[in-house]
Amino acid sequence: MNAPLHVLIIEDDFRVADINAELTGQVAGYAAASIAKSGDEAMAYLEKAAPLPDLILLDVFIPDRSGLELFWEIRTKYPQIAIIMVTAANEIETIATTVRGGIFDYLLKPVDFGRFAQALERFRDQRLLLTEPRDWQQSELDRLFGVTAAQMAQTEDNGEELPKGIDQLTLDGVRDFLNASPPEGANAMEAGKAVGISRSTARRYLEHLVASGDAKAQLNYGGIGRPERRYVPWTK
């Protein structure tokens, strides 16, 4: 996916809106398309936008209507646009309503950039997976739907809890690919392409395998410029 994913930010506090736009631009493959400070402004933008944004960052507290009303209005008129809530609203009614409405993720203010980037990277990875025309296997579908529950505690076979942002099915896929790689190993781009995730996400999983002792990293100085970081399983 060469074109950047476009994001509409709906936030009435201009300082927070500018921060969210800046954070969006720091995540690879993303661009902030516009900022709307009210529901009317957001709907007016969507009516004229060509193309529509891929993703909306939505605050519950906006001046001209309830954020939940706007959420359902967008959901009804533009079901193809994904929505991530970025809000201080932490009551169960709001969270449950948006989950039932198919929210992609829910971020509480003040937002940690690492968590923010993780949400956008998961969305980008999911979009990439869904562009591949092929017959899917159950394990691939499990990985696709499992990323929406990335914050749930997951355990490896040895019973140890995985760190936040590491999904067991994706980890198994990266490990299997690495075990089948040639003696010189693989880099993050090769792993990401094989498993169906972005290079940055693949690098995170590969570094986890290094930290857990299942793989080792080595630098390849053969090319021009910065040395290439390649990964091999400890068995090779």
C-alpha angles and dihedrals in degrees: 000000000000100000114079120251109249121225130200113206116207107193130132096205104082092203093055091042092054091048091051090049090051092048090049091055091052092062112086114251097020137106130181105239098188146331122236119193097193142025093255090051091050095049092045090053093048092050090059102031116117110209103020117236116266094221139021126207104207132191119205093217110069126148106241103042144355113291088227090055089052090046092058092042090056092042091054099044100032108027091159092068116088119222131210117189114226105182148121091238105115102162117124095237093061094043093047092048094053093044090053088049092058101259113181096214142343121222123187122216131277085051120212109225093224091056090043092052091046091056093050093045091052090050091049091049092050092050090050092051091050093055093063111098105215143109107274128226121220092248090057092049089049090055092047094053095034093066090069088065096046092131094059115102111259128184136209123229090271091059097248116139115246118234119257112281095027114110118200097222093048090046090053090051093051091046093049091049092049093049089053095046123111120266092270089060125217140280127232094263093054092047093048093050092049095048097036100247134112122274093248092051091047090051090054091053093044091051089050089055089050092050091048092050096246094112142016131219125223134181120238111207095181098104134064118269126009116013116257118244110222129181130217131177115252090246092069 
